[in-house]
Amino acid sequence: MKRRSFIKGMAAAGATTLIPAGALGGLLSSCKQEPKTPGWNFDEVLDRSGTWSIKYGRAKEGQLAMWIADMDFKTDPAVSAALRERIDRDIIGYTSMPDDFQDSVRDWQRSRNGFNVERDWISFCPGVIASINQAYLTFTEPGDKIIVQTPVYDPFFRYAQRLGRVPVENPLIYENGRYRMDLEGLERLFDERTKILVLCNPHNPVGILWPRETLEELAEICARHGVLVVSDEIHSDMPLFGKKHLPFCSISETAARIGIMFGSPTKSFNFAGLAATAWCIIPNPELRKRYVDGLQNAKLAEASVLSVIATIAAYNHEPVWLNDLIRYLEGNILRVEQFFRENDLGITAVRPEASFLVWLDCRAKNLSQEKLISWFQDDAGILVNNGASYGTGGEGFVRLNVGCPRSIVDEALGRILKLKG
């Protein structure tokens, strides 16, 4: 079936479940959907054809695109309304950075995370990954080492290599379905060429929100060795199941002294296409000056007017849409967890503590990584992220994006169930 025909068929079906209720052992009744809020409907299946979507552009005909961290929901209506209002004025000229940008980030951190950020700690950045790359260029020289904690978002080490830096892996420890940092192993990795440790908080792809004790110890270890901590916190606005995000620079005076935080509303409020939309928080004035000077010298400190408007709109209104979205995502995750728990497929879902990406442990299937990916993508027709791409510890895993209408999740689970027989 062609992808456009499939999407249109799904849209016509609405929220109709595509898996027989009996086949999932009561899953449908135990994962009831939240009542719909007027103004948005997360069950709506969108036709993204003709939108230059990377997510669907790489999917073969008939494949479900459940890979890249891009949700299949309409953008938060408050953000869309603010963008439309500006477009309707027909004025999109050169624009200075308004005070509202820093104020919106500051107020959001205080209200969402309890982090009292000073206004002058905040600067605009041109996208999280581009901004982390700029940190590599600002604080390291070619040949310097950058520690990454695998399995982790692959651009951290891929771009380090492209920029002539040396990524060094400190693999996470996976025990009893949970991940933790190998802080003892980390101590053994430092030498005079080690300059940066990249922290992923929440960690992508394993979905963990790092606990306070871990972050405190990490800060002390890195401070002893004169290593900066660059923290990617782009998924931090979406904590799940009652969990709370702890911004790295809020943890201690030590963390504030050696830490640089990057974040963006693009994931949580669903406007990833405005990619050059991010912010950094740098409490240490010396680090901040060096970094911001580097951005300005590379002409990277100038924001698109639409990026600024979207950020302010996302952070300046009551996050009713976002909170409703989080509850909906929790329902999708519960759906996936229970399905694999009740069906012996050699797959276990690692519950994420933030965002909409589910890390699937498929090692019990005893397939090579190549055959595992083929099983998902060719046999089941589900385009997923290859766990091996995230470095050491990713073999035997895949990443599944459940940021989509529940009917799409059900369709994916139904396809997998058919392979069981």
Secondary structure as GFF3:
##gff-version 3
##sequence-region A 1 421
A	DSSP	alpha_helix	3	13	.	.	.	ID=ss1
A	DSSP	three_ten_helix	21	24	.	.	.	ID=ss2
A	DSSP	alpha_helix	27	30	.	.	.	ID=ss3
A	DSSP	alpha_helix	54	57	.	.	.	ID=ss4
A	DSSP	beta_strand	64	65	.	.	.	ID=ss5
A	DSSP	alpha_helix	77	88	.	.	.	ID=ss6
A	DSSP	alpha_helix	99	108	.	.	.	ID=ss7
A	DSSP	pi_helix	109	113	.	.	.	ID=ss8
A	DSSP	three_ten_helix	119	121	.	.	.	ID=ss9
A	DSSP	beta_strand	122	125	.	.	.	ID=ss10
A	DSSP	alpha_helix	128	139	.	.	.	ID=ss11
A	DSSP	beta_strand	145	148	.	.	.	ID=ss12
A	DSSP	alpha_helix	155	162	.	.	.	ID=ss13
A	DSSP	beta_strand	166	169	.	.	.	ID=ss14
A	DSSP	beta_strand	173	175	.	.	.	ID=ss15
A	DSSP	beta_strand	178	180	.	.	.	ID=ss16
A	DSSP	alpha_helix	183	187	.	.	.	ID=ss17
A	DSSP	beta_strand	194	200	.	.	.	ID=ss18
A	DSSP	alpha_helix	212	224	.	.	.	ID=ss19
A	DSSP	beta_strand	228	232	.	.	.	ID=ss20
A	DSSP	three_ten_helix	248	250	.	.	.	ID=ss21
A	DSSP	alpha_helix	253	258	.	.	.	ID=ss22
A	DSSP	beta_strand	259	263	.	.	.	ID=ss23
A	DSSP	beta_strand	278	281	.	.	.	ID=ss24
A	DSSP	alpha_helix	285	297	.	.	.	ID=ss25
A	DSSP	alpha_helix	305	316	.	.	.	ID=ss26
A	DSSP	alpha_helix	320	342	.	.	.	ID=ss27
A	DSSP	beta_strand	348	350	.	.	.	ID=ss28
A	DSSP	beta_strand	357	361	.	.	.	ID=ss29
A	DSSP	three_ten_helix	363	365	.	.	.	ID=ss30
A	DSSP	alpha_helix	369	374	.	.	.	ID=ss31
A	DSSP	pi_helix	375	379	.	.	.	ID=ss32
A	DSSP	beta_strand	382	383	.	.	.	ID=ss33
A	DSSP	beta_strand	385	386	.	.	.	ID=ss34
A	DSSP	three_ten_helix	387	390	.	.	.	ID=ss35
A	DSSP	beta_strand	397	401	.	.	.	ID=ss36
A	DSSP	alpha_helix	406	420	.	.	.	ID=ss37
###
